[in-house]
Amino acid sequence: MPNLPKRLHNPTLAMLPRVSDQLSFLYLNRVRVERDDNGVHAIFRTEERGVERVYIPTASIAALLIGPGTSITQPAAGQVLKDGGIIVFSGEAGGHYHGSLIHDGLTTRWLHLQAAQWADQDKRAEVARRLYRLRFEDGSLADGKSIEQLRGMEGHRVKNTYRALSKKHGIPFRRVYAPKDLDASDPVNQALTVANHVLYGVTHAVIAALGASPALGFIHTGGQRSFVYDIADLYKMEIAAPAAFAAAQEPDPVDAVRRSLRKDWRLLRLTRRIVGDIQSILDPETPVSDAGLHDEFGNVVYLWSPEFGALPAGMNYAAEA
């Protein structure tokens, strides 16, 4: 096949992975990320083996978390985005979010659904109730409750989970949130901070890969990641908190919790689950298998008409004037 490396650098729609099939995340720090004809790779130096080059499976990663000691070239960043990933710039150990890059050839189907429900107070409240319902083992507990009552129930659920994990692992616990100064926290809070930020990064990647808005939240509001927090909160007590308490007893809790989360992400296929949950929240009437999850990179733009809806772009309509 002629010029295979160049073809791989410019994938077609059929070659791109679905976001629901992508694995999880990769955190990089103190390396240089470049691209050559064989793909994207990280370059780093060790005392034992000198300079090493490790290739990154960009088509299988939902989020590439870049630490403050890492540099990435434009060709490498472009390849990650073409392969459907998101690049998240984070603080040390993934403990703080600075910003992100996403692919621009995304369908707006999910964004339109999200915006239409976000802009309608009644529909927004219904979506918020669906989000709360997914957090409880018995979803019917949310039936007939106001948003204020559900917020209180969620607070009790979180407290009870922390109390149970504290007792299970024999670790006295008091939540101290200090993401900008990880060293000031005790081991379990260090692990919790990193676990939550990793969860935010990958959830942000899935939302972005679907073409939805991370800013239009239904429970959270006022920030550029409000919807990220809405979705990530579905999995905090189930996945992030248990991993953090278990990692707190390791010599390096921050590294241990990242490794644990990466393993859980792969075993539980959580990226696929996040996609399904977002679909059920925004479009509960359509079965997940029929929700059009294959069109994340439709890269199709139309012209809008108040009379006819979407019209083909790339055409000259002068004759109709």
Backbone torsions as a table, in degrees:
resi	resn	phi	psi	omega
1	MET	NA	123.9	-174.4
2	PRO	-70.9	139.1	171.9
3	ASN	52.1	48.2	-177.9
4	LEU	-60.2	-44.7	-179.7
5	PRO	-56.2	-40.5	-179.5
6	LYS	-68.1	-34.9	178.0
7	ARG	-65.2	-38.7	-179.9
8	LEU	-68.9	-27.5	178.1
9	HIS	-75.7	-15.3	179.4
10	ASN	-130.3	71.4	-173.0
11	PRO	-68.5	148.9	173.7
12	THR	-85.7	172.5	179.6
13	LEU	-57.5	-40.6	-178.2
14	ALA	-65.9	-25.9	-178.2
15	MET	-83.7	-18.4	-175.8
16	LEU	-76.2	142.2	177.8
17	PRO	-77.4	151.7	170.3
18	ARG	-74.0	144.4	-179.2
19	VAL	-61.1	-31.5	-179.1
20	SER	-68.6	-15.8	179.2
21	ASP	-95.7	-7.3	-178.7
22	GLN	-75.1	151.0	-168.8
23	LEU	-78.3	-72.5	-175.7
24	SER	-163.4	-114.8	-174.0
25	PHE	-140.9	164.0	174.3
26	LEU	-137.9	124.5	178.1
27	TYR	-99.8	128.1	-179.9
28	LEU	-123.5	137.7	175.3
29	ASN	-149.7	145.5	179.4
30	ARG	59.8	40.1	174.8
31	VAL	-136.9	167.9	172.0
32	ARG	-114.6	129.3	-177.4
33	VAL	-105.2	123.2	-179.0
34	GLU	-131.3	175.2	175.6
35	ARG	-132.0	138.3	171.7
36	ASP	-129.6	-167.5	-177.5
37	ASP	-65.6	-16.6	180.0
38	ASN	-95.4	-9.2	178.2
39	GLY	132.8	-168.9	-179.8
40	VAL	-87.1	136.0	-178.5
41	HIS	-142.1	155.9	175.6
42	ALA	-104.2	134.9	179.2
43	ILE	-111.4	127.5	179.3
44	PHE	-148.1	166.5	-177.0
45	ARG	-122.4	135.1	173.1
46	THR	-123.5	153.6	-179.6
47	GLU	-66.1	-34.5	-175.9
48	GLU	-73.9	-42.1	-171.3
49	ARG	-121.3	5.4	177.8
50	GLY	72.6	-143.4	-177.9
51	VAL	-79.1	130.2	178.5
52	GLU	-125.5	156.3	-179.3
53	ARG	-130.4	120.6	-178.9
54	VAL	-120.9	125.2	-179.3
55	TYR	-81.0	144.0	-174.6
56	ILE	-108.2	126.1	178.7
57	PRO	-76.2	77.0	-171.8
58	THR	-61.2	-29.5	-178.6
59	ALA	-72.9	-12.6	-177.6
60	SER	-108.4	5.6	-175.0
61	ILE	-114.0	127.8	178.2
62	ALA	-78.4	-35.3	-177.7
63	ALA	-142.8	133.8	173.4
64	LEU	-106.8	110.1	-178.6
65	LEU	-91.3	118.9	-175.3
66	ILE	-103.4	116.7	177.5
67	GLY	-79.1	170.4	-173.8
68	PRO	-67.4	-17.5	179.7
69	GLY	-94.0	13.0	-175.3
70	THR	-112.6	141.4	170.9
71	SER	-118.4	147.6	-178.8
72	ILE	-135.4	135.5	-179.6
73	THR	-80.9	161.0	179.8
74	GLN	-62.3	-43.6	177.9
75	PRO	-61.3	-37.7	179.3
76	ALA	-67.5	-44.6	178.9
77	ALA	-62.1	-42.0	178.9
78	GLY	-60.8	-38.0	-179.9
79	GLN	-67.3	-41.2	177.9
80	VAL	-59.3	-44.3	-179.1
81	LEU	-68.3	-39.6	178.2
82	LYS	-63.2	-32.2	-179.2
83	ASP	-82.2	2.8	173.7
84	GLY	95.0	9.2	179.0
85	GLY	-93.8	172.3	174.5
86	ILE	-119.6	144.9	176.6
87	ILE	-105.6	119.8	-178.5
88	VAL	-110.3	124.3	176.9
89	PHE	-93.2	117.2	-173.1
90	SER	-122.7	169.8	174.2
91	GLY	-79.7	-173.8	179.5
92	GLU	-55.5	131.6	177.9
93	ALA	64.9	16.2	-179.1
94	GLY	76.1	17.1	-172.6
95	GLY	-83.7	-1.8	178.6
96	HIS	-153.2	146.3	-177.6
97	TYR	-101.1	127.1	179.0
98	HIS	-106.2	-31.6	-177.5
99	GLY	164.3	179.8	-176.7
100	SER	-155.2	163.7	175.3
101	LEU	-123.3	139.2	178.9
102	ILE	-134.1	162.7	177.6
103	HIS	-70.3	144.1	-176.5
104	ASP	-97.9	-2.6	-178.2
105	GLY	-97.8	53.3	-174.4
106	LEU	-105.4	147.3	173.2
107	THR	-66.4	151.9	177.5
108	THR	-103.1	11.4	-177.8
109	ARG	-55.1	-49.2	-176.9
110	TRP	-72.9	-32.5	177.4
111	LEU	-64.1	-42.2	179.1
112	HIS	-63.4	-43.7	177.0
113	LEU	-60.5	-45.4	-178.9
114	GLN	-63.1	-47.5	-176.7
115	ALA	-65.4	-39.3	-179.0
116	ALA	-62.8	-38.9	-179.4
117	GLN	-80.6	-32.0	178.3
118	TRP	-66.1	-36.2	-175.1
119	ALA	-78.6	-13.7	-179.8
120	ASP	-104.9	118.1	-173.8
121	GLN	-58.4	-42.1	-179.4
122	ASP	-67.2	-43.6	179.3
123	LYS	-67.6	-36.3	178.0
124	ARG	-62.8	-41.7	178.6
125	ALA	-63.4	-37.3	177.9
126	GLU	-65.0	-42.1	177.9
127	VAL	-63.7	-41.6	178.6
128	ALA	-60.4	-40.0	178.1
129	ARG	-66.0	-37.5	176.6
130	ARG	-62.8	-40.3	178.8
131	LEU	-62.8	-44.5	178.2
132	TYR	-65.5	-40.1	-178.5
133	ARG	-58.7	-37.1	-179.5
134	LEU	-69.4	-19.0	-177.7
135	ARG	-80.5	-23.3	-176.0
136	PHE	-97.5	138.8	178.9
137	GLU	-57.8	-39.3	173.5
138	ASP	-104.5	96.7	-175.7
139	GLY	-61.6	-23.0	-178.5
140	SER	-66.9	-14.2	177.6
141	LEU	-61.4	-24.5	-178.5
142	ALA	-82.9	-12.6	-175.7
143	ASP	-63.9	132.6	174.7
144	GLY	74.4	4.0	-178.1
145	LYS	-93.5	148.8	173.9
146	SER	-77.5	165.3	177.9
147	ILE	-61.3	-38.0	179.2
148	GLU	-64.2	-41.5	177.8
149	GLN	-65.2	-40.6	179.4
150	LEU	-65.9	-36.0	178.2
151	ARG	-64.1	-40.0	177.2
152	GLY	-66.9	-41.3	177.9
153	MET	-62.2	-38.3	178.4
154	GLU	-65.4	-38.4	177.5
155	GLY	-61.4	-41.7	177.3
156	HIS	-65.5	-40.1	179.8
157	ARG	-61.1	-44.4	-179.5
158	VAL	-64.9	-46.1	179.7
159	LYS	-60.5	-43.0	-179.3
160	ASN	-65.7	-37.0	178.7
161	THR	-65.6	-47.0	178.1
162	TYR	-60.7	-40.8	-179.4
163	ARG	-64.2	-41.8	-179.7
164	ALA	-67.4	-41.2	179.6
165	LEU	-68.3	-37.3	177.5
166	SER	-61.4	-43.4	179.2
167	LYS	-68.4	-42.2	-178.3
168	LYS	-61.2	-43.0	-175.3
169	HIS	-96.8	-2.6	179.6
170	GLY	65.8	36.8	-177.5
171	ILE	-118.4	114.9	173.7
172	PRO	-60.3	136.6	-172.1
173	PHE	-132.2	133.6	170.1
174	ARG	-143.0	118.9	-174.5
175	ARG	-68.9	115.7	176.3
176	VAL	-121.7	112.2	-174.6
177	TYR	-95.4	105.1	179.9
178	ALA	-137.2	69.3	-173.8
179	PRO	-65.5	-23.8	-178.0
180	LYS	-86.9	-7.2	179.6
181	ASP	-142.4	75.3	-176.2
182	LEU	-59.8	-36.5	-176.0
183	ASP	-65.5	-19.9	-179.5
184	ALA	-79.1	-10.3	-177.8
185	SER	-96.7	159.0	174.3
186	ASP	-75.9	167.9	-173.8
187	PRO	-55.1	-41.8	-176.8
188	VAL	-69.3	-36.2	177.9
189	ASN	-73.4	-32.5	172.5
190	GLN	-60.3	-48.5	-178.7
191	ALA	-64.9	-39.2	178.9
192	LEU	-64.0	-43.9	179.8
193	THR	-60.2	-47.5	-179.4
194	VAL	-66.9	-42.8	-180.0
195	ALA	-59.7	-43.1	-179.9
196	ASN	-66.0	-40.8	-179.1
197	HIS	-70.4	-34.4	173.5
198	VAL	-63.3	-43.6	178.3
199	LEU	-61.1	-42.2	177.3
200	TYR	-62.1	-42.2	-177.0
201	GLY	-62.8	-46.1	-178.1
202	VAL	-72.3	-39.2	176.8
203	THR	-62.0	-42.8	176.3
204	HIS	-58.5	-40.4	-179.6
205	ALA	-62.5	-43.1	-179.0
206	VAL	-66.9	-45.0	178.8
207	ILE	-59.3	-45.3	-179.7
208	ALA	-65.4	-40.2	-178.9
209	ALA	-67.4	-23.9	175.1
210	LEU	-84.1	-11.4	-179.0
211	GLY	84.4	12.0	176.2
212	ALA	-83.1	173.6	-179.2
213	SER	-99.7	126.1	175.4
214	PRO	-70.2	-13.6	-173.7
215	ALA	-90.1	-26.6	-173.7
216	LEU	-87.6	83.5	-179.3
217	GLY	-87.3	159.6	-179.8
218	PHE	-108.1	-32.1	173.4
219	ILE	-99.3	-49.6	175.3
220	HIS	-86.3	156.0	-179.7
221	THR	-155.2	158.0	172.3
222	GLY	92.7	-3.3	-179.3
223	GLY	-128.9	162.3	-178.9
224	GLN	-71.3	-9.8	179.3
225	ARG	-121.6	26.0	-176.0
226	SER	-57.5	-44.9	-179.7
227	PHE	-70.8	-29.7	175.0
228	VAL	-60.1	-45.5	179.6
229	TYR	-65.4	-38.8	176.8
230	ASP	-54.5	-47.9	-175.1
231	ILE	-78.2	-43.4	-178.1
232	ALA	-61.1	-33.1	-179.6
233	ASP	-64.1	-17.1	177.0
234	LEU	-66.4	-24.9	-171.2
235	TYR	-118.1	-3.2	-176.2
236	LYS	-60.0	-52.8	-175.0
237	MET	-73.9	-24.3	-179.4
238	GLU	-83.4	-35.8	-170.4
239	ILE	-121.9	-54.3	-173.5
240	ALA	-68.3	-47.8	-176.8
241	ALA	-64.2	-48.4	177.1
242	PRO	-59.1	-39.4	179.1
243	ALA	-64.9	-37.8	-178.8
244	ALA	-68.0	-44.2	179.9
245	PHE	-65.4	-38.7	177.7
246	ALA	-66.3	-38.8	-177.9
247	ALA	-73.6	-22.1	-176.3
248	ALA	-61.1	-21.4	-178.9
249	GLN	-92.5	0.3	179.1
250	GLU	-86.8	157.4	178.9
251	PRO	-57.5	-37.8	177.5
252	ASP	-123.3	88.8	-175.3
253	PRO	-62.2	-32.1	-178.6
254	VAL	-66.6	-48.0	178.4
255	ASP	-66.3	-39.8	-177.9
256	ALA	-63.6	-40.7	-177.6
257	VAL	-70.9	-34.9	176.6
258	ARG	-63.8	-44.0	179.9
259	ARG	-64.2	-40.7	179.8
260	SER	-64.1	-44.1	179.9
261	LEU	-64.5	-40.3	179.4
262	ARG	-62.7	-40.5	178.0
263	LYS	-65.1	-45.8	179.7
264	ASP	-62.3	-40.1	-178.6
265	TRP	-59.2	-41.3	-177.9
266	ARG	-72.3	-45.6	-175.9
267	LEU	-67.4	-39.2	-175.4
268	LEU	-93.3	-1.4	-178.5
269	ARG	48.6	54.4	-172.5
270	LEU	-70.6	-27.3	177.7
271	THR	-61.5	-44.6	177.7
272	ARG	-61.7	-38.3	-179.7
273	ARG	-66.1	-41.3	178.4
274	ILE	-61.6	-43.9	178.0
275	VAL	-57.8	-47.8	-179.7
276	GLY	-62.9	-39.5	-179.8
277	ASP	-67.6	-41.0	178.1
278	ILE	-62.2	-42.7	179.2
279	GLN	-62.3	-44.4	-177.8
280	SER	-68.1	-26.3	179.1
281	ILE	-77.9	-44.0	-175.2
282	LEU	-88.2	-27.1	-175.9
283	ASP	-141.2	67.3	-174.3
284	PRO	-66.8	-16.4	-177.1
285	GLU	-80.7	-17.7	-176.1
286	THR	-103.9	126.7	176.3
287	PRO	-57.7	146.5	-176.5
288	VAL	-56.5	-40.5	-176.7
289	SER	-65.6	-19.7	-178.1
290	ASP	-107.9	12.4	-169.5
291	ALA	-83.6	4.1	178.6
292	GLY	74.1	33.4	-177.4
293	LEU	-72.6	-3.8	177.7
294	HIS	-84.0	-6.9	-171.1
295	ASP	-104.2	25.1	-179.1
296	GLU	-56.1	-34.9	-177.8
297	PHE	-113.3	49.4	178.8
298	GLY	-63.8	-32.3	176.3
299	ASN	52.1	39.0	-178.1
300	VAL	-113.9	131.8	178.4
301	VAL	-120.7	136.3	179.8
302	TYR	-118.8	170.2	170.5
303	LEU	-103.3	135.9	-175.9
304	TRP	-91.9	139.3	176.6
305	SER	-131.0	131.6	178.6
306	PRO	-65.4	-19.4	-179.5
307	GLU	-94.7	-38.0	-171.4
308	PHE	-116.0	-3.2	-179.4
309	GLY	81.2	-126.8	-177.3
310	ALA	-87.9	128.5	176.9
311	LEU	-117.8	153.7	-179.2
312	PRO	-59.9	138.2	173.6
313	ALA	-91.6	176.5	179.2
314	GLY	75.1	15.9	-180.0
315	MET	-122.1	152.8	177.1
316	ASN	-98.6	119.6	-176.0
317	TYR	-101.5	23.3	-177.2
318	ALA	-60.0	-35.5	-177.4
319	ALA	-65.4	-20.8	-178.2
320	GLU	-90.5	-7.5	-176.9
321	ALA	-69.1	NA	NA
